[in-house]
């Protein structure tokens, strides 16, 4: 997996709904974008479950 294609991600709370917005970008590598999205979602779930 070539991580040099990984561009950025943005994680923020919605201003209008009780949700978190996640935006993941890459430079034309869809599989990398999907992998990074899964990695970030997994970490978010882990952090959320540690609060309980």
N, C-alpha and C positions, 0 to 999 in steps of 0.2 A: 504494500500500500504506500503510495507516494504522498506523504503528508505535505509536500510543498504546494500541492494543489488546494489544500485546505485554506479557505479565505478567512472566514470569521463566523461568530455566532453572537446572537443578541438574546438575552433572557431578561424579561421584565414583567411586572404586574400590569394587568389591564386596568385602564382608567375607568372603564364602564361596566366591567363584569368581574366576578370573583374567580378569575383564571390567571394563569401564567402564560405569557406568549413566548415561544421559542422560535427563532429564525436562524437557520443554519445555511451557510453559503459555501460553495466551492467553485473552483475555476474549471468547470466543465466535467468534473468527475462525479457522476451520480452515485456510484457505489461508495465513494469516500464520504460524500454528503450523508448518505443513509447510515453508514457506519458511525460517523461522528454524532448524528442525531440519536442513534441508539445508545451510544456511550453516554451522552449527556442526559438522556431520559433515565437511564439506569442509575446514574449518580444522583439525579434529583429524587428518584424513588428511594434510594438508600438513605439520603439525608432526611427525607420526610419520615421514613419509618424509624429513624433513630430518635425522633422527637417523642415517640410514644413510650 
